[in-house]
Amino acid sequence: MDRDFLIDLFADFGPVTIRRMFSGFGISADATNFALALRSGLYLRADEQTIPQFEAEGSKPFQYQTRARTVTVSSYWQLPERLYDDPEDMTVWARASLAAAQRAALRKRVKAKKTAARKVATKKAVSGKAARNAAGKVAKKAVRKSARKHASA
């Protein structure tokens, strides 16, 4: 697949950004990558809402081979063959794919915020405990000093 073919394929969808990626192209809209064009075909982003449509069309998730095993990337599914000749339906699938990619990005941001909040809470708890420990040490030192002072008097 070349860049011009992809531009024509997504023409009804609207403007897309096509960038070199791996052995093909990454396709994005609104700064969100939602499709991959590789030697093995065109793959659209999918999630729990859209995977049943791909399965109904007989599509398979993206797979690649390493030396040790076959890796399946279940977030990208092969574009059904019939959509190459149906620009209107292709646009519907591309919009659903973009929506799936945006949902995934949103989940990723929420997860990152939760992780960051957890780290801050842990840091505060640790620093609070450290402050209490330090205050306790100062108090103990003052008590010992006072005791030594009274003992020598």
MDAnalysis code that builds the backbone (N, CA, C; Angstrom):
import MDAnalysis as mda
import numpy as np

u = mda.Universe.empty(459, n_residues=153, atom_resindex=np.repeat(np.arange(153), 3), trajectory=True)
u.add_TopologyAttr("name", ["N", "CA", "C"] * 153)
u.add_TopologyAttr("resid", np.arange(1, 154))
u.add_TopologyAttr("resname", ["MET", "ASP", "ARG", "ASP", "PHE", "LEU", "ILE", "ASP", "LEU", "PHE", "ALA", "ASP", "PHE", "GLY", "PRO", "VAL", "THR", "ILE", "ARG", "ARG", "MET", "PHE", "SER", "GLY", "PHE", "GLY", "ILE", "SER", "ALA", "ASP", "ALA", "THR", "ASN", "PHE", "ALA", "LEU", "ALA", "LEU", "ARG", "SER", "GLY", "LEU", "TYR", "LEU", "ARG", "ALA", "ASP", "GLU", "GLN", "THR", "ILE", "PRO", "GLN", "PHE", "GLU", "ALA", "GLU", "GLY", "SER", "LYS", "PRO", "PHE", "GLN", "TYR", "GLN", "THR", "ARG", "ALA", "ARG", "THR", "VAL", "THR", "VAL", "SER", "SER", "TYR", "TRP", "GLN", "LEU", "PRO", "GLU", "ARG", "LEU", "TYR", "ASP", "ASP", "PRO", "GLU", "ASP", "MET", "THR", "VAL", "TRP", "ALA", "ARG", "ALA", "SER", "LEU", "ALA", "ALA", "ALA", "GLN", "ARG", "ALA", "ALA", "LEU", "ARG", "LYS", "ARG", "VAL", "LYS", "ALA", "LYS", "LYS", "THR", "ALA", "ALA", "ARG", "LYS", "VAL", "ALA", "THR", "LYS", "LYS", "ALA", "VAL", "SER", "GLY", "LYS", "ALA", "ALA", "ARG", "ASN", "ALA", "ALA", "GLY", "LYS", "VAL", "ALA", "LYS", "LYS", "ALA", "VAL", "ARG", "LYS", "SER", "ALA", "ARG", "LYS", "HIS", "ALA", "SER", "ALA"])
u.atoms.positions = np.array([
    [0.838, -1.180, 0.000],
    [0.000, 0.000, 0.000],
    [0.880, 1.238, 0.000],
    [0.569, 2.160, -0.867],
    [1.343, 3.393, -0.877],
    [0.504, 4.541, -0.325],
    [1.162, 5.641, -0.088],
    [0.539, 6.814, 0.522],
    [-0.662, 7.322, -0.292],
    [-0.542, 7.383, -1.600],
    [-1.634, 7.885, -2.443],
    [-2.867, 6.995, -2.343],
    [-2.662, 5.674, -2.330],
    [-3.780, 4.740, -2.180],
    [-4.502, 4.995, -0.858],
    [-3.735, 5.194, 0.206],
    [-4.335, 5.427, 1.527],
    [-5.092, 6.747, 1.580],
    [-4.541, 7.764, 0.955],
    [-5.221, 9.063, 0.905],
    [-6.564, 8.910, 0.200],
    [-6.597, 8.187, -0.914],
    [-7.854, 7.941, -1.638],
    [-8.824, 7.107, -0.809],
    [-8.301, 6.097, -0.122],
    [-9.140, 5.206, 0.678],
    [-9.849, 5.965, 1.801],
    [-9.156, 6.918, 2.414],
    [-9.731, 7.669, 3.539],
    [-10.301, 9.023, 3.115],
    [-10.449, 9.264, 1.828],
    [-10.915, 10.560, 1.332],
    [-12.277, 10.948, 1.898],
    [-13.231, 10.019, 1.942],
    [-14.558, 10.340, 2.465],
    [-14.550, 10.521, 3.983],
    [-13.590, 9.922, 4.654],
    [-13.452, 10.031, 6.106],
    [-13.080, 11.453, 6.503],
    [-12.183, 12.040, 5.748],
    [-11.685, 13.375, 6.059],
    [-10.173, 13.364, 6.080],
    [-9.587, 14.479, 6.473],
    [-8.127, 14.559, 6.448],
    [-7.483, 13.599, 7.447],
    [-6.466, 12.902, 6.980],
    [-5.700, 11.999, 7.831],
    [-4.221, 12.339, 7.690],
    [-3.479, 12.006, 8.720],
    [-2.031, 12.152, 8.680],
    [-1.453, 10.762, 8.489],
    [-0.580, 10.633, 7.512],
    [0.022, 9.337, 7.209],
    [1.528, 9.465, 7.417],
    [2.045, 8.663, 8.354],
    [3.472, 8.725, 8.694],
    [4.104, 7.348, 8.538],
    [5.354, 7.336, 8.120],
    [6.107, 6.078, 8.041],
    [6.167, 5.456, 9.426],
    [5.941, 4.148, 9.476],
    [5.959, 3.445, 10.750],
    [6.263, 1.984, 10.477],
    [7.225, 1.422, 11.173],
    [7.606, 0.026, 10.994],
    [7.832, -0.253, 9.512],
    [7.115, -1.222, 8.969],
    [7.282, -1.552, 7.558],
    [6.132, -0.974, 6.733],
    [5.512, 0.072, 7.219],
    [4.371, 0.653, 6.512],
    [4.098, 2.062, 6.981],
    [2.802, 2.306, 7.319],
    [2.378, 3.647, 7.704],
    [1.459, 3.597, 8.913],
    [1.540, 4.644, 9.733],
    [0.569, 4.878, 10.789],
    [-0.387, 5.932, 10.290],
    [-1.670, 5.733, 10.509],
    [-2.684, 6.662, 10.011],
    [-3.394, 7.261, 11.212],
    [-3.454, 8.598, 11.248],
    [-4.070, 9.259, 12.394],
    [-4.960, 10.405, 11.953],
    [-5.855, 10.766, 12.861],
    [-6.722, 11.925, 12.692],
    [-6.854, 12.561, 14.069],
    [-6.907, 13.863, 14.107],
    [-6.997, 14.573, 15.391],
    [-5.892, 14.128, 16.346],
    [-4.697, 13.909, 15.822],
    [-3.516, 13.502, 16.597],
    [-3.685, 12.154, 17.300],
    [-4.583, 11.318, 16.803],
    [-4.805, 9.991, 17.382],
    [-4.601, 8.946, 16.297],
    [-3.658, 8.031, 16.533],
    [-3.394, 6.963, 15.576],
    [-4.523, 5.934, 15.659],
    [-5.151, 5.635, 14.525],
    [-6.276, 4.702, 14.546],
    [-6.167, 3.590, 13.507],
    [-5.106, 3.597, 12.713],
    [-4.951, 2.556, 11.695],
    [-3.479, 2.346, 11.372],
    [-3.169, 1.126, 10.942],
    [-1.826, 0.764, 10.502],
    [-1.919, 0.148, 9.117],
    [-1.115, 0.630, 8.209],
    [-1.024, 0.035, 6.878],
    [0.331, -0.650, 6.802],
    [0.303, -1.981, 6.787],
    [1.534, -2.770, 6.777],
    [1.552, -3.658, 5.548],
    [2.655, -4.358, 5.335],
    [2.745, -5.269, 4.186],
    [1.605, -6.272, 4.185],
    [1.223, -6.708, 5.385],
    [0.191, -7.748, 5.494],
    [-1.230, -7.213, 5.367],
    [-1.402, -5.897, 5.256],
    [-2.739, -5.342, 5.081],
    [-2.975, -4.087, 5.896],
    [-4.227, -3.675, 5.920],
    [-4.638, -2.485, 6.655],
    [-5.358, -2.931, 7.916],
    [-4.953, -2.363, 9.046],
    [-5.514, -2.739, 10.337],
    [-6.105, -1.506, 11.007],
    [-7.320, -1.656, 11.539],
    [-7.988, -0.564, 12.239],
    [-7.972, -0.832, 13.736],
    [-7.929, 0.239, 14.502],
    [-7.971, 0.126, 15.962],
    [-9.334, -0.425, 16.375],
    [-9.332, -1.323, 17.344],
    [-10.574, -1.948, 17.802],
    [-10.562, -2.041, 19.325],
    [-11.739, -2.151, 19.897],
    [-11.873, -2.365, 21.338],
    [-13.090, -3.246, 21.586],
    [-13.474, -3.386, 22.849],
    [-14.577, -4.295, 23.184],
    [-15.879, -3.933, 22.476],
    [-16.041, -2.681, 22.090],
    [-17.258, -2.266, 21.388],
    [-17.233, -2.612, 19.906],
    [-16.053, -2.613, 19.286],
    [-15.974, -2.803, 17.836],
    [-15.479, -4.182, 17.411],
    [-14.826, -4.906, 18.291],
    [-14.300, -6.227, 17.923],
    [-15.390, -7.157, 17.393],
    [-16.606, -7.168, 17.975],
    [-17.646, -8.052, 17.418],
    [-17.938, -7.798, 15.930],
    [-17.836, -6.548, 15.480],
    [-18.047, -6.246, 14.054],
    [-16.954, -6.902, 13.204],
    [-15.725, -6.816, 13.670],
    [-14.617, -7.421, 12.932],
    [-14.781, -8.939, 12.882],
    [-15.150, -9.517, 14.021],
    [-15.355, -10.964, 14.067],
    [-16.471, -11.396, 13.124],
    [-17.550, -10.615, 13.072],
    [-18.681, -10.942, 12.191],
    [-18.268, -10.926, 10.720],
    [-17.265, -10.104, 10.396],
    [-16.773, -10.010, 9.011],
    [-15.694, -11.057, 8.718],
    [-15.300, -11.817, 9.737],
    [-14.264, -12.823, 9.546],
    [-12.843, -12.273, 9.617],
    [-12.694, -11.065, 10.125],
    [-11.368, -10.458, 10.253],
    [-10.602, -11.075, 11.411],
    [-9.302, -10.893, 11.375],
    [-8.405, -11.412, 12.412],
    [-7.607, -10.257, 13.004],
    [-7.181, -10.406, 14.258],
    [-6.331, -9.364, 14.839],
    [-4.933, -9.392, 14.210],
    [-4.230, -8.290, 14.332],
    [-2.876, -8.173, 13.804],
    [-1.963, -9.152, 14.536],
    [-1.146, -9.864, 13.768],
    [-0.185, -10.807, 14.340],
    [1.161, -10.628, 13.654],
    [2.204, -10.865, 14.426],
    [3.538, -10.899, 13.835],
    [4.344, -11.995, 14.520],
    [5.354, -12.420, 13.829],
    [6.162, -13.557, 14.280],
    [7.494, -13.068, 14.832],
    [7.863, -13.558, 16.010],
    [9.210, -13.347, 16.526],
    [9.944, -14.679, 16.375],
    [11.175, -14.732, 16.789],
    [11.903, -16.003, 16.697],
    [11.279, -17.064, 17.588],
    [10.717, -16.630, 18.700],
    [10.208, -17.583, 19.689],
    [8.717, -17.882, 19.581],
    [7.933, -16.914, 19.082],
    [6.485, -17.117, 19.112],
    [5.753, -16.166, 18.178],
    [4.451, -16.381, 18.087],
    [3.579, -15.476, 17.344],
    [2.926, -14.532, 18.340],
    [3.031, -13.232, 18.075],
    [2.454, -12.220, 18.947],
    [1.161, -11.713, 18.308],
    [0.093, -11.675, 19.090],
    [-1.193, -11.160, 18.614],
    [-1.452, -9.823, 19.281],
    [-1.734, -8.816, 18.469],
    [-2.047, -7.476, 18.964],
    [-3.552, -7.303, 18.791],
    [-4.285, -7.536, 19.862],
    [-5.753, -7.562, 19.765],
    [-6.389, -6.182, 19.657],
    [-5.594, -5.128, 19.692],
    [-6.171, -3.789, 19.559],
    [-6.216, -3.306, 18.107],
    [-5.654, -4.072, 17.174],
    [-5.735, -3.737, 15.742],
    [-6.233, -4.963, 14.982],
    [-7.285, -4.761, 14.181],
    [-7.895, -5.852, 13.410],
    [-7.856, -5.531, 11.931],
    [-7.718, -6.579, 11.127],
    [-7.608, -6.409, 9.677],
    [-8.908, -5.870, 9.094],
    [-8.755, -4.923, 8.187],
    [-9.898, -4.332, 7.507],
    [-10.564, -5.383, 6.623],
    [-11.877, -5.568, 6.747],
    [-12.563, -6.516, 5.856],
    [-12.361, -6.121, 4.390],
    [-12.102, -7.094, 3.556],
    [-11.805, -6.867, 2.130],
    [-12.878, -6.038, 1.425],
    [-14.136, -6.273, 1.736],
    [-15.225, -5.591, 1.025],
    [-15.186, -4.076, 1.193],
    [-14.532, -3.594, 2.264],
    [-14.524, -2.154, 2.532],
    [-13.599, -1.382, 1.591],
    [-12.669, -2.069, 0.931],
    [-11.800, -1.392, -0.024],
    [-12.596, -0.834, -1.198],
    [-13.752, -1.447, -1.474],
    [-14.588, -1.007, -2.596],
    [-15.867, -0.305, -2.157],
    [-15.997, 0.018, -0.873],
    [-17.205, 0.649, -0.347],
    [-16.818, 1.865, 0.496],
    [-16.583, 3.024, -0.156],
    [-16.087, 4.204, 0.560],
    [-16.999, 4.668, 1.704],
    [-18.316, 4.550, 1.512],
    [-19.240, 5.003, 2.565],
    [-19.107, 4.140, 3.812],
    [-19.129, 2.828, 3.628],
    [-19.006, 1.919, 4.768],
    [-17.603, 1.996, 5.366],
    [-16.612, 2.218, 4.517],
    [-15.238, 2.378, 4.992],
    [-15.154, 3.569, 5.944],
    [-15.842, 4.633, 5.615],
    [-15.856, 5.824, 6.466],
    [-16.482, 5.517, 7.819],
    [-17.558, 4.750, 7.828],
    [-18.216, 4.370, 9.085],
    [-17.240, 3.567, 9.953],
    [-16.561, 2.609, 9.362],
    [-15.603, 1.776, 10.102],
    [-14.417, 2.608, 10.590],
    [-13.943, 3.530, 9.769],
    [-12.813, 4.375, 10.160],
    [-13.202, 5.269, 11.336],
    [-14.412, 5.811, 11.319],
    [-14.879, 6.648, 12.437],
    [-15.002, 5.820, 13.720],
    [-15.492, 4.595, 13.597],
    [-15.600, 3.713, 14.763],
    [-14.204, 3.380, 15.295],
    [-13.263, 3.207, 14.387],
    [-11.885, 2.913, 14.772],
    [-11.252, 4.108, 15.485],
    [-11.487, 5.296, 14.973],
    [-10.972, 6.505, 15.621],
    [-11.575, 6.640, 17.021],
    [-12.863, 6.370, 17.150],
    [-13.526, 6.437, 18.461],
    [-12.912, 5.420, 19.426],
    [-12.615, 4.225, 18.938],
    [-11.982, 3.196, 19.777],
    [-10.597, 3.667, 20.235],
    [-9.845, 4.276, 19.343],
    [-8.512, 4.783, 19.686],
    [-8.610, 5.914, 20.711],
    [-9.612, 6.774, 20.562],
    [-9.794, 7.872, 21.511],
    [-10.209, 7.338, 22.888],
    [-11.054, 6.309, 22.917],
    [-11.432, 5.697, 24.203],
    [-10.208, 5.087, 24.876],
    [-9.369, 4.437, 24.098],
    [-8.151, 3.832, 24.651],
    [-7.218, 4.910, 25.208],
    [-7.081, 6.014, 24.494],
    [-6.225, 7.106, 24.959],
    [-6.771, 7.709, 26.248],
    [-8.085, 7.822, 26.343],
    [-8.715, 8.361, 27.547],
    [-8.467, 7.434, 28.736],
    [-8.634, 6.121, 28.516],
    [-8.372, 5.160, 29.598],
    [-6.917, 5.236, 30.043],
    [-6.032, 5.422, 29.088],
    [-4.601, 5.505, 29.390],
    [-4.313, 6.747, 30.237],
    [-4.940, 7.885, 29.888],
    [-4.730, 9.118, 30.650],
    [-5.279, 8.976, 32.077],
    [-6.468, 8.383, 32.209],
    [-7.066, 8.194, 33.528],
    [-6.184, 7.286, 34.375],
    [-5.692, 6.214, 33.783],
    [-4.819, 5.277, 34.498],
    [-3.538, 5.982, 34.934],
    [-2.962, 6.805, 34.050],
    [-1.740, 7.532, 34.377],
    [-1.986, 8.510, 35.523],
    [-3.143, 9.185, 35.517],
    [-3.469, 10.113, 36.601],
    [-3.614, 9.371, 37.922],
    [-4.267, 8.205, 37.892],
    [-4.437, 7.423, 39.117],
    [-3.082, 6.971, 39.649],
    [-2.220, 6.526, 38.758],
    [-0.890, 6.086, 39.165],
    [-0.110, 7.251, 39.765],
    [-0.181, 8.412, 39.133],
    [0.522, 9.589, 39.639],
    [-0.040, 9.994, 40.998],
    [-1.363, 9.955, 41.151],
    [-1.986, 10.304, 42.428],
    [-1.554, 9.326, 43.510],
    [-1.478, 8.048, 43.162],
    [-1.048, 7.034, 44.116],
    [0.396, 7.284, 44.547],
    [1.248, 7.660, 43.599],
    [2.645, 7.941, 43.924],
    [2.750, 9.145, 44.859],
    [1.958, 10.188, 44.586],
    [1.974, 11.382, 45.432],
    [1.485, 11.031, 46.834],
    [0.401, 10.251, 46.909],
    [-0.133, 9.859, 48.214],
    [0.895, 9.036, 48.980],
    [1.572, 8.141, 48.314],
    [2.600, 7.326, 48.963],
    [3.745, 8.204, 49.431],
    [4.148, 9.135, 48.582],
    [5.241, 10.043, 48.928],
    [4.867, 10.884, 50.149],
    [3.609, 11.394, 50.171],
    [3.146, 12.191, 51.305],
    [3.113, 11.349, 52.569],
    [2.634, 10.113, 52.442],
    [2.570, 9.233, 53.612],
    [3.972, 8.952, 54.128],
    [4.889, 8.695, 53.227],
    [6.263, 8.416, 53.623],
    [6.886, 9.666, 54.232],
    [6.699, 10.832, 53.602],
    [7.293, 12.060, 54.134],
    [6.634, 12.445, 55.449],
    [5.346, 12.187, 55.610],
    [4.662, 12.450, 56.877],
    [5.209, 11.563, 57.972],
    [5.422, 10.314, 57.644],
    [5.983, 9.364, 58.604],
    [7.408, 9.779, 58.952],
    [8.174, 10.200, 57.964],
    [9.540, 10.643, 58.197],
    [9.548, 11.879, 59.102],
    [8.595, 12.783, 58.858],
    [8.511, 13.988, 59.686],
    [8.173, 13.612, 61.126],
    [7.241, 12.692, 61.301],
    [6.878, 12.243, 62.655],
    [8.079, 11.578, 63.320],
    [8.796, 10.761, 62.578],
    [9.982, 10.102, 63.126],
    [11.033, 11.131, 63.527],
    [11.244, 12.113, 62.669],
    [12.225, 13.158, 62.962],
    [11.801, 13.951, 64.188],
    [10.515, 14.298, 64.272],
    [10.012, 15.035, 65.435],
    [10.166, 14.196, 66.697],
    [9.910, 12.915, 66.577],
    [10.071, 12.007, 67.718],
    [11.521, 11.945, 68.178],
    [12.442, 11.923, 67.259],
    [13.868, 11.878, 67.595],
    [14.291, 13.167, 68.301],
    [13.801, 14.298, 67.791],
    [14.123, 15.584, 68.419],
    [13.584, 15.618, 69.841],
    [12.350, 15.144, 70.001],
    [11.741, 15.133, 71.333],
    [12.514, 14.212, 72.268],
    [12.901, 13.052, 71.808],
    [13.661, 12.113, 72.631],
    [15.008, 12.727, 73.038],
    [15.644, 13.409, 72.081],
    [16.929, 14.052, 72.350],
    [16.763, 15.122, 73.429],
    [15.685, 15.895, 73.335],
    [15.420, 16.949, 74.315],
    [15.168, 16.346, 75.685],
    [14.447, 15.241, 75.747],
    [14.173, 14.572, 77.019],
    [15.477, 14.056, 77.620],
    [16.328, 13.427, 76.811],
    [17.609, 12.920, 77.305],
    [18.493, 14.063, 77.812],
    [18.517, 15.169, 77.062],
    [19.324, 16.322, 77.445],
    [18.838, 16.876, 78.772],
    [17.510, 16.967, 78.863],
    [16.912, 17.477, 80.093],
    [17.210, 16.543, 81.264],
    [17.132, 15.236, 81.018],
    [17.411, 14.261, 82.069],
    [18.866, 14.353, 82.512],
    [19.785, 14.526, 81.580],
    [21.200, 14.663, 81.920],
    [21.436, 15.941, 82.730],
    [20.740, 16.976, 82.344],
    [20.879, 18.262, 83.009],
    [20.420, 18.147, 84.472],
    [19.264, 17.483, 84.683],
    [18.708, 17.316, 86.026],
    [19.550, 16.343, 86.840],
    [20.129, 15.349, 86.191],
    [20.943, 14.356, 86.894],
    [22.248, 14.969, 87.402],
    [22.811, 15.888, 86.625],
    [24.077, 16.502, 87.020],
    [23.864, 17.625, 88.036],
    [22.650, 18.084, 88.196],
    [22.401, 19.199, 89.107],
    [22.208, 18.778, 90.527],
])
